[in-house]
Amino acid sequence: MTEGCNGGWAILDGYLAEIGGVVSEECAPYLAMTGGQTCGAYSNCQPVAKVSRSYSIDKPTEMQIKKEILRNGMLVTDWFMPSYARSYKSGIF
């Protein structure tokens, strides 16, 4: 749990999966929000997988991202939201 829809850093996902592991959906279900939730609510969840090594690439190009996916599989990334899209409201939350 970084900051959910309020921001956060993708590198923290890899770091936390490396040092603590990843828990199951049954123990910590995805809620599409973090409001009112704390990490303590999931303190009894046991890791079901662990990342062996996390790292970041500073300002990757589209081609670098494609190569990472081909070489290493899944990845987590941040992106910049352009100002014209920041006022979009989905009505979901």
C-alpha positions as CSV (number, residue, x, y, z in Angstrom):
1,M,0.0,0.0,0.0
2,T,1.7,3.2,-1.1
3,E,-0.8,5.9,-1.6
4,G,-3.4,4.3,-3.9
5,C,-5.3,6.7,-6.1
6,N,-3.7,9.6,-4.3
7,G,-0.3,8.9,-5.8
8,G,2.5,6.7,-4.7
9,W,5.7,5.4,-6.2
10,A,5.9,2.2,-8.4
11,I,9.4,1.5,-7.1
12,L,7.9,0.9,-3.7
13,D,5.9,-2.0,-5.0
14,G,9.0,-3.8,-6.1
15,Y,10.9,-2.9,-2.9
16,L,8.1,-4.1,-0.7
17,A,7.6,-7.3,-2.7
18,E,11.4,-7.9,-2.3
19,I,11.7,-7.4,1.4
20,G,8.3,-8.5,2.6
21,G,6.7,-10.6,-0.2
22,V,3.4,-10.6,-1.9
23,V,0.2,-11.8,-0.1
24,S,-2.8,-13.5,-1.6
25,E,-5.9,-11.8,-2.9
26,E,-7.9,-13.9,-0.4
27,C,-6.0,-12.3,2.6
28,A,-5.7,-8.8,1.2
29,P,-8.4,-8.2,-1.4
30,Y,-8.0,-5.4,-4.0
31,L,-10.4,-2.6,-3.0
32,A,-9.5,0.1,-5.6
33,M,-9.0,2.5,-2.8
34,T,-6.9,2.9,0.3
35,G,-9.1,5.4,2.3
36,G,-9.7,4.0,5.8
37,Q,-7.3,1.1,5.3
38,T,-4.1,0.6,7.2
39,C,-1.3,-1.9,6.7
40,G,-2.1,-3.3,10.2
41,A,-5.3,-4.8,8.8
42,Y,-3.2,-7.2,6.8
43,S,-0.5,-7.9,9.3
44,N,-1.5,-11.6,9.6
45,C,-1.2,-12.2,5.9
46,Q,1.6,-14.6,5.0
47,P,3.6,-14.0,1.8
48,V,2.8,-16.4,-1.1
49,A,5.6,-15.0,-3.4
50,K,8.7,-12.9,-3.2
51,V,10.5,-10.7,-5.7
52,S,14.2,-11.7,-5.9
53,R,15.5,-8.3,-7.1
54,S,13.9,-5.0,-7.7
55,Y,15.5,-2.1,-9.5
56,S,14.5,1.1,-11.3
57,I,15.4,2.5,-14.7
58,D,15.7,6.3,-14.8
59,K,13.4,7.8,-17.5
60,P,13.0,4.7,-19.6
61,T,12.1,4.9,-23.3
62,E,9.3,2.9,-24.8
63,M,11.8,0.6,-26.3
64,Q,13.6,0.0,-23.0
65,I,10.2,-0.9,-21.4
66,K,9.5,-3.3,-24.2
67,K,12.9,-5.0,-23.7
68,E,12.4,-5.3,-20.0
69,I,9.0,-7.0,-20.6
70,L,10.6,-9.4,-23.1
71,R,13.6,-10.2,-20.9
72,N,12.1,-10.2,-17.4
73,G,8.3,-10.3,-17.7
74,M,5.9,-8.2,-15.8
75,L,6.9,-4.7,-14.6
76,V,5.5,-1.8,-12.6
77,T,5.8,1.7,-13.8
78,D,4.8,5.3,-13.0
79,W,3.5,7.7,-15.6
80,F,2.8,11.4,-15.9
81,M,-0.8,12.4,-16.1
82,P,-1.1,15.4,-18.5
83,S,-3.0,18.4,-17.0
84,Y,-5.9,18.1,-19.5
85,A,-6.7,14.6,-18.1
86,R,-6.5,15.5,-14.4
87,S,-10.1,16.8,-14.3
88,Y,-11.6,13.5,-15.5
89,K,-14.1,12.1,-13.1
90,S,-15.2,8.5,-13.6
91,G,-17.9,8.4,-11.0
92,I,-16.6,5.1,-9.6
93,F,-15.1,6.5,-6.4
